[in-house]
Amino acid sequence: MPVQGSLSIERMCQLAPVSRAGFYRSLQEQSGVEEDMEVRSAIQQIVVEHRRRYGYRRVTAELRRRGIV
């Protein structure tokens, strides 16, 4: 999350002509990117652990076993 110091979100949006909706949308997009990176990392780990012998069905099943939906 961005560091805002003593400025309110409304004031920051005024200073950098951005709508508040746009500000919050960008926060949601950032969290989505971080989640995607975690999933990609888990997929790479599974593939390496199983010496590239797992196809997408087995990788998906392994992700579910690990609690990643």
C-alpha positions in Angstrom: 0.0 0.0 0.0 1.3 3.4 -0.8 2.7 5.6 1.9 0.5 8.6 2.3 2.0 10.4 5.4 -0.3 13.1 6.7 -2.2 13.7 3.5 -5.7 12.4 3.1 -6.5 10.2 0.1 -8.8 12.9 -1.2 -6.0 15.5 -1.0 -3.5 13.2 -2.8 -6.0 12.7 -5.6 -6.4 16.4 -6.0 -2.6 17.0 -6.1 -2.1 14.3 -8.7 -5.2 14.7 -10.8 -6.6 11.2 -10.2 -10.1 10.4 -9.2 -10.7 8.6 -5.9 -12.2 5.7 -7.8 -9.1 5.5 -10.0 -6.9 5.4 -6.9 -8.9 2.6 -5.3 -9.0 0.7 -8.6 -5.2 0.9 -8.8 -4.9 -0.6 -5.3 -7.2 -3.5 -6.3 -5.1 -4.1 -9.5 -1.9 -4.2 -7.4 -3.3 -6.8 -5.0 -4.3 -8.9 -8.0 -0.8 -8.8 -9.5 0.7 -9.9 -6.2 -1.8 -12.8 -6.0 -0.9 -13.8 -9.6 2.8 -13.8 -8.7 2.2 -16.1 -5.8 0.2 -18.5 -8.0 2.9 -18.5 -10.7 5.6 -19.1 -8.1 3.6 -22.1 -6.8 3.1 -23.5 -10.3 6.8 -23.2 -11.0 7.7 -24.9 -7.8 5.3 -27.8 -8.6 6.7 -28.2 -12.1 10.3 -28.3 -10.8 9.5 -30.7 -8.0 7.9 -33.2 -10.4 10.6 -32.8 -13.1 8.3 -31.3 -15.7 6.2 -34.5 -15.8 3.0 -32.9 -14.6 0.6 -31.5 -17.1 -1.9 -28.7 -16.3 -4.5 -31.1 -14.8 -2.0 -32.5 -12.3 -0.6 -29.1 -11.5 -4.2 -27.8 -10.9 -4.9 -30.7 -8.6 -1.7 -30.1 -6.7 -2.5 -26.4 -6.3 -5.9 -27.3 -4.9 -4.2 -29.8 -2.4 -2.0 -26.9 -1.3 -5.0 -24.7 -0.8 -4.7 -22.5 -3.8 -8.0 -22.3 -5.8 
